[in-house]
Amino acid sequence: MKLHTKILLAMGIGLAVGLGMNLAGNPDSPWFVNAVWTFNLIGKDIFIAALKMIIAPLILASIITGIVSLPSVQELGNVGSKIFLYYFATTAMAVFIGLVAVLIIQPGKKDASQTVRAEREAILLTYRAEFEADTGNDPLSDEHAGAYRAFIAQKEGEHIGEGFASKWSRMKSTETRGPLDMMREDILRPILTNPFTSLAKNPPNSLGIIFFAMLLGVACVLIGEPAAPVANFFTALNDIMMKLTLWLMEISPYGIGCIIASLIATLGIPALIALAWYCTAVISGIAIHILFILALVSYFGKMSPTTFLSGIRDAWLIAFCTTSSAATLPVTIHCTTEKLNVSEKISNFTLPVGATVNMDGTALYEGVAIIFLIQLFGGLDDVPIALTFGKTLVIFITAVLASIGAAAIPSAGLITMAIVASAVGLPLHYIVIVYAVDHLLDMFRTSTNVLGDAAGAVIVNRLEAKNLT
């Protein structure tokens, strides 16, 4: 049985088991808790952890190998310029598609969403009364509006669920940061970090590893023969990492089946129904963006969409289930080189970079989420926001920039979404609303990220084919 068939079978079994547990089981019963614990042990603590174990050395070795295998530093510049132009263009297009989808569908205006708004209005009536009782001030007056909103934010912070607490603290840390602060703290500082520190961090500091690997690879090329032992070492290390990847792919169906079972068992159906139109907007935007990516592959990469999807299938399925483009990186490199015939020189350089900075699905998701929340809650006491063209443009720009700083780990988009929310004045506690379906949508956006990375490798490989022979 082929690997993708095993993965699909495991997903089906996991879906059936998880759905059965969700419908028939009591989440507080010992057997339910023990079953979910076991699924998480196999799926997350073993399988995903094993994939993450090889990320840092793989990124370091693959980029150095890709650079030293290129004919010249000039060719490195040609490849780099093309792939970064592709990354920026596709990310911007992803955000544009997402904004169009959410503005057409308007999930925040649907009946199910308005029920959520009515519940929020009732809570705000309570906050008004509490604020007036505590301060003696009119919460709706211009003079005291700022203090009232701060009072609401404090109350909401106190009621954040325990499972969301760690993400909430990370989101709060981004509240006062602008795009320039993000550029300095999330891009510049990680790049200029001790490489051993970057390798040892959990998750690894991918930007720092990539930058150091590029410097080391270029230095090896310029030095020439005296640096050959170093180049040979990293080439051999890259081969070893790919062998480890093949071993891990053999156990992937078991890990993926357990991940799906745990997700479906614990997610809950009501949350999905309440946010169904929001999910529809995100998934519709992603589907349109995938068609756009396939058109680029067909036109610039001269490869049929069927061939491309068939070749990248294993990586796409693993990304869909693990929700981590970094964890999927070893499989992505294997699929592009072995099944799509992309040169190792191209894959080893472009894919690690893409897994770090090319987040099409994440960028699309952030734009859709913020506009959905403004549609849903705009005009309430603590959301004095009107969705104007200017606000939409700010969302577009910040979503593109924030996606670059998103870590290639599960739910990272939820954290960088705080930057986009702060840019338009949306209180962070409203992001909690979409947390219920974040993991589900993370599966779609992460698999889109990986699909976009692989498409970039195919396109650049085609454009640089003559120079690589």
C-alpha positions in Angstrom: 0.0 0.0 0.0 1.4 3.4 -1.0 2.1 6.0 1.7 -0.6 8.4 0.7 -3.2 5.6 0.7 -2.1 4.6 4.3 -2.4 8.3 5.4 -5.9 8.7 3.9 -7.0 5.4 5.5 -5.6 6.5 8.8 -7.4 9.9 8.5 -10.7 8.0 7.8 -10.3 5.8 10.8 -9.3 8.7 13.0 -12.3 10.7 11.8 -14.7 7.8 12.6 -13.2 7.1 16.0 -13.1 10.8 17.0 -16.7 11.5 15.8 -17.9 8.4 17.7 -16.2 9.6 20.9 -17.5 13.2 20.5 -21.1 12.0 20.0 -21.2 9.2 22.5 -18.6 10.0 25.1 -18.5 12.2 28.2 -15.3 14.4 27.9 -14.9 14.2 31.7 -15.1 10.4 31.9 -11.8 8.6 32.6 -11.9 6.5 29.5 -12.4 9.6 27.3 -9.6 11.4 28.9 -7.2 8.4 28.7 -8.1 7.8 25.0 -7.4 11.5 24.1 -4.1 11.3 26.2 -3.0 8.2 24.3 -3.9 9.8 20.9 -1.9 12.9 21.8 1.0 10.8 23.0 1.3 9.0 19.7 0.3 11.8 17.4 1.9 14.9 19.0 4.5 13.8 21.6 6.0 11.1 19.4 5.3 11.7 15.7 5.3 15.5 15.5 8.1 15.8 18.0 10.2 13.3 15.9 9.6 15.5 12.8 10.6 18.6 14.7 13.7 16.9 16.1 15.3 17.0 12.7 14.1 20.5 11.5 17.1 22.5 12.7 19.9 20.4 11.3 17.9 19.8 8.1 17.5 23.5 7.5 21.2 24.2 8.1 22.5 21.3 6.0 20.0 21.7 3.2 20.6 25.4 2.6 24.4 25.0 2.7 24.1 22.0 0.4 21.9 24.0 -2.0 24.3 27.0 -2.1 27.5 25.1 -2.6 25.9 23.0 -5.3 25.0 26.1 -7.4 27.4 27.0 -10.2 28.2 30.5 -8.8 27.2 33.2 -6.4 25.6 34.9 -9.3 23.3 31.9 -9.8 22.5 32.1 -6.1 21.4 35.7 -6.7 19.2 34.6 -9.6 17.5 31.9 -7.7 17.1 34.0 -4.6 15.6 37.0 -6.4 13.1 34.8 -8.3 11.9 32.9 -5.2 11.5 36.0 -3.1 9.6 37.7 -5.8 7.3 34.7 -6.0 6.9 34.6 -2.2 5.9 38.2 -2.0 3.6 38.1 -5.0 1.7 35.0 -3.9 1.4 36.2 -0.3 -0.1 39.5 -1.4 -2.5 37.7 -3.8 -3.5 35.4 -1.0 -4.5 38.3 1.3 -6.3 40.0 -1.6 -8.3 36.8 -2.4 -9.2 36.4 1.3 -10.4 40.0 1.6 -12.6 39.6 -1.5 -14.0 36.4 -0.2 -14.9 37.7 3.3 -16.4 40.9 1.9 -18.6 39.0 -0.6 -19.7 36.2 1.8 -20.0 38.6 4.9 -19.9 35.8 7.5 -20.2 38.4 10.3 -23.7 39.4 9.0 -25.2 36.0 8.9 -28.0 34.9 11.4 -25.8 32.5 13.3 -23.2 35.3 13.8 -25.8 37.8 14.9 -26.8 35.4 17.7 -23.2 35.7 18.9 -23.4 39.5 18.6 -26.6 39.5 20.7 -24.9 37.5 23.4 -22.0 39.9 23.4 -24.3 42.9 23.7 -25.9 41.4 26.8 -22.4 40.9 28.4 -21.6 44.6 27.6 -24.7 45.8 29.3 -23.4 44.1 32.4 -20.0 45.7 32.0 -21.7 49.1 31.6 -23.5 48.7 34.9 -20.4 47.5 36.7 -18.3 50.3 35.4 -20.9 52.9 36.4 -21.3 51.4 39.8 -17.5 51.3 40.4 -16.6 54.7 39.1 -19.8 56.8 39.0 -19.0 57.8 35.5 -21.0 57.4 32.3 -19.3 54.6 30.3 -20.6 55.9 26.9 -19.5 59.5 27.3 -16.5 60.7 25.3 -14.7 61.7 28.4 -14.8 58.2 30.0 -14.9 56.0 26.9 -11.2 55.2 27.1 -11.4 54.1 30.7 -14.5 52.1 30.0 -12.7 50.2 27.2 -9.7 49.5 29.5 -12.2 48.2 32.1 -13.7 45.8 29.5 -10.3 44.6 28.4 -9.3 43.9 32.0 -12.5 42.0 32.6 -12.0 39.9 29.4 -8.4 39.2 30.4 -9.6 37.8 33.7 -12.0 35.4 31.9 -9.7 34.0 29.4 -9.9 30.2 29.5 -7.0 28.2 30.9 -6.3 26.5 27.5 -6.0 29.9 25.8 -3.9 31.5 28.6 -0.4 31.0 27.0 -1.6 32.2 23.6 -3.3 35.2 25.2 -0.1 36.3 27.0 1.8 36.1 23.7 -0.9 38.0 21.9 -0.9 40.7 24.5 2.8 41.2 24.0 2.2 42.2 20.4 -0.6 44.6 21.2 1.5 47.8 21.2 3.8 46.8 18.3 3.7 48.3 14.9 5.0 47.0 11.6 8.4 48.5 12.2 8.6 47.0 15.7 7.7 43.6 14.2 10.4 44.0 11.6 13.0 44.7 14.2 11.9 42.1 16.8 10.6 39.3 14.7 12.9 39.5 11.6 16.1 41.5 12.3 16.9 40.3 15.8 16.3 36.6 15.0 18.4 36.9 11.9 21.4 38.3 13.9 21.4 35.6 16.6 24.1 33.2 17.7 23.7 30.2 15.3 24.1 27.7 18.1 21.4 29.5 20.1 19.2 29.4 17.0 19.7 25.7 16.6 19.0 25.0 20.3 15.8 27.0 20.7 12.5 25.2 20.8 11.1 25.8 18.2 14.3 26.5 16.3 15.0 30.1 15.3 14.6 29.4 11.5 15.4 32.9 10.4 18.7 32.8 12.3 19.6 29.4 11.0 18.8 30.4 7.4 20.8 33.6 7.5 23.9 31.8 9.0 23.6 28.9 6.6 23.5 31.4 3.6 26.6 33.2 4.9 28.4 29.9 5.5 27.4 28.5 2.1 28.5 31.7 0.2 31.8 31.7 2.1 32.4 28.1 1.1 31.8 29.0 -2.6 34.1 32.0 -2.5 36.9 30.2 -0.7 36.7 27.2 -3.1 38.8 24.1 -2.7 40.1 24.8 0.8 36.5 24.8 2.0 35.6 21.6 0.3 35.7 19.5 3.5 33.1 21.7 5.1 30.9 21.6 2.0 31.2 17.8 1.9 30.3 17.5 5.5 27.1 19.4 5.2 26.2 17.6 2.0 26.6 14.3 3.8 24.6 15.6 6.7 21.8 16.6 4.3 21.8 13.0 2.9 21.5 11.6 6.5 18.6 14.0 7.3 16.7 12.8 4.2 17.2 9.2 5.3 15.8 10.0 8.7 12.9 11.6 6.9 12.1 8.4 5.0 12.1 6.5 8.3 9.7 8.9 9.9 7.4 8.8 6.9 6.8 5.1 7.5 5.2 5.8 10.9 3.3 8.9 9.7 -0.1 7.1 9.2 -0.2 6.1 12.8 0.6 9.5 14.1 -1.8 11.2 11.7 -4.7 8.9 12.6 -4.2 9.7 16.3 -4.1 13.4 15.6 -7.4 13.4 13.7 -9.1 11.2 16.3 -8.0 13.6 19.1 -9.0 16.7 17.2 -12.5 15.5 16.2 -13.2 14.0 19.7 -12.4 17.3 21.5 -13.4 20.0 19.0 -17.1 19.8 19.5 -19.9 20.3 16.9 -21.6 23.5 18.4 -18.5 25.7 17.9 -18.3 24.6 14.3 -22.0 25.5 13.6 -21.7 29.0 15.2 -18.7 29.8 13.1 -19.7 27.9 10.0 -19.9 30.9 7.7 -16.5 32.2 8.9 -15.0 28.8 8.1 -16.7 28.9 4.7 -15.1 32.3 3.9 -11.6 31.1 4.9 -11.8 27.8 3.1 -13.3 29.4 0.0 -10.5 31.9 -0.1 -7.9 29.1 0.3 -9.6 27.1 -2.5 -9.4 30.0 -4.9 -5.8 30.7 -3.9 -4.9 27.1 -4.6 -6.3 27.4 -8.1 -4.2 30.5 -8.6 -1.1 28.6 -7.4 -1.9 25.7 -9.8 -2.2 28.2 -12.7 1.2 29.5 -11.9 2.6 26.0 -11.8 1.1 25.3 -15.2 2.1 28.5 -16.9 5.6 29.2 -15.4 6.5 25.8 -14.2 5.3 24.0 -17.3 3.8 21.2 -15.1 0.2 20.0 -15.2 -1.7 20.5 -11.9 -2.5 16.8 -11.8 1.2 15.9 -11.8 2.0 18.6 -9.3 -0.7 17.6 -6.8 0.1 13.9 -7.2 3.8 14.5 -6.5 3.2 16.8 -3.4 0.4 14.7 -2.0 2.3 13.1 0.9 3.6 16.4 2.1 0.2 18.1 1.7 -1.5 15.4 3.8 1.2 15.5 6.6 1.0 19.3 6.6 -2.8 19.1 6.8 -2.7 16.9 9.9 0.4 18.3 11.7 -0.4 22.0 11.1 3.3 22.8 11.0 5.0 23.6 7.7 8.4 23.3 9.6 7.6 19.8 10.7 6.5 18.9 7.2 9.7 20.4 5.6 11.6 17.1 5.4 8.7 15.5 3.6 8.3 18.5 1.3 11.9 18.4 0.2 11.6 14.6 -0.4 8.5 15.0 -2.5 9.8 17.8 -4.7 13.1 16.2 -5.4 12.0 12.6 -5.8 8.5 12.9 -7.3 8.5 16.3 -9.0 12.1 16.1 -10.3 13.1 19.5 -8.8 16.8 19.9 -8.6 18.2 19.4 -5.1 20.1 22.6 -5.6 16.7 24.4 -5.8 14.8 22.5 -3.2 17.5 22.6 -0.6 17.6 26.4 -0.8 14.1 27.5 -1.5 12.0 25.2 0.7 13.6 25.9 4.1 13.3 29.6 3.3 9.7 29.2 2.2 8.7 27.2 5.3 9.8 30.3 7.3 8.7 33.3 5.4 6.1 32.1 2.8 2.8 31.9 4.6 0.1 32.3 2.0 -2.6 30.5 4.0 -1.7 32.3 7.2 -1.8 35.7 5.6 -5.2 35.0 3.9 -6.6 33.7 7.2 -5.5 36.7 9.2 -7.2 39.1 6.8 -10.4 37.2 6.7 -10.5 36.8 10.5 -10.1 40.5 11.3 -12.7 41.6 8.8 -15.1 38.9 10.1 -14.7 40.2 13.6 -15.2 43.8 12.6 -18.4 42.7 10.6 -19.6 40.9 13.7 -18.7 43.3 16.5 -18.1 46.6 14.8 -20.1 49.4 16.5 -20.2 47.8 20.0 -19.0 49.7 23.0 -15.4 48.6 22.8 -15.2 48.2 18.9 -15.8 51.7 17.5 -14.6 50.6 14.1 -16.2 51.1 10.7 -14.9 48.9 7.9 -13.7 51.6 5.5 -11.4 51.3 2.5 -8.6 52.8 4.6 -9.1 50.1 7.3 -9.2 47.4 4.7 -5.9 48.6 3.2 -4.3 48.6 6.6 -5.4 45.1 7.1 -4.0 44.1 3.7 -0.6 45.5 4.4 -0.2 44.3 8.0 -1.5 40.8 7.1 1.2 40.5 4.5 3.9 41.7 6.9 2.7 39.7 9.9 2.7 36.5 7.9 6.4 36.8 7.3 7.0 36.9 11.1 4.7 33.9 11.8 6.6 30.9 13.1 6.2 27.6 11.2 4.4 26.0 14.1 0.8 25.1 14.9 -1.6 28.2 15.5 1.2 30.7 14.9 -1.2 32.7 12.8 -3.4 33.3 15.9 -0.5 35.1 17.5 0.5 37.3 14.6 -3.2 38.1 14.1 -2.8 40.3 17.2 -0.6 42.6 15.1 -3.2 43.0 12.5 -6.0 43.5 15.1 -3.9 46.2 16.9 -3.3 48.0 13.6 -7.0 48.7 13.2 -7.9 49.1 16.8 -9.7 45.8 17.3 -9.5 44.6 21.0 -7.5 41.4 21.3 -10.1 39.7 23.5 -12.3 39.3 20.4 -9.8 37.0 18.8 -10.8 34.5 21.4 -14.0 34.0 19.4 -12.3 32.3 16.5 -10.0 30.1 18.7 -12.7 27.4 18.8 -12.1 26.6 15.1 -8.5 27.8 14.8 -7.0 24.3 14.8 -9.4 23.2 12.1 -8.6 26.2 9.9 -4.9 25.8 10.7 -5.0 22.5 8.9 -6.2 24.2 5.7 -3.8 27.2 5.9 -0.7 25.2 6.7 -1.3 22.7 3.9 -1.7 25.8 1.6 1.6 27.2 2.9 3.4 23.9 2.0 1.6 23.8 -1.4 2.8 27.3 -2.2 6.4 26.5 -1.1 6.5 23.4 -3.4 5.0 25.4 -6.3 7.7 28.0 -5.9 10.4 25.3 -6.1 8.9 23.9 -9.2 8.6 27.3 -10.9 12.1 28.4 -10.1 13.5 25.0 -11.1 11.9 25.5 -14.5 13.1 29.1 -14.9 16.7 28.2 -13.9 16.8 24.8 -15.8 19.4 26.0 -18.3 21.7 27.4 -15.6 21.6 24.2 -13.5 22.7 21.8 -16.1 
